[in-house]
């Protein structure tokens, strides 16, 4: 199912199985993707690194991730481009920049536990239903549903990596740093550059910054 309009805003929803896996590889500029494994297991190779996902795990990818291979039983995929919903301009709404997307170090994998599965199922069911509508409110509704799924995922990821223990200003600095590293690391490897971009003294974050930069070197 695909939503598109004259402004080049695109949202795609797919129930994946072995018959339609080719859509996974069709990544366009500014596309962001998340794949929710609904089968017992899924193998996906990204930038020559293999990932094994269990049932109800989700993986989050940007246009810069090259999917080399994927094997699955069933899964659900959401793909949207920047004109449809820009996570950078709307970071205050969702808080996924530098966490779900453009995370700098590892590709994020979110584990949806049993008590949260129904929340995601409901969102997906309404998502699919709304994709069949065609009125002036459709895009607003689809954006709201996308935001809901992203917010649910952010909450889980923040809990799993202890981000929830940080003060908001601290976690925001780390997320922004992650995004900057993802965007500029090919040209800049020094802590001072990123500190200046953040308008921060490098000292309070020096160890964290150095660890990230070493991982990328």
Secondary structure, 3 states (H helix, E strand, C coil): CEEECCCCCEEEEEEECCCCHHHHHCCCCCCEEEEEECCCEEEEEECCEEEEEECCEEEEEECCCCEEEEEECCEEEEEECCCCCCCCCCHHHHCCECCCECCCCCCCEEECCHHHHHHHHHHHHHHHHHHCCCCCCHHHHHHHHHHHHHHHHHHHHHHHCCHHHCCHHHHHHHHHHHHHHHHHCCCCCCHHHHHHHCCCCCHHHHHHHHHHHHHHC
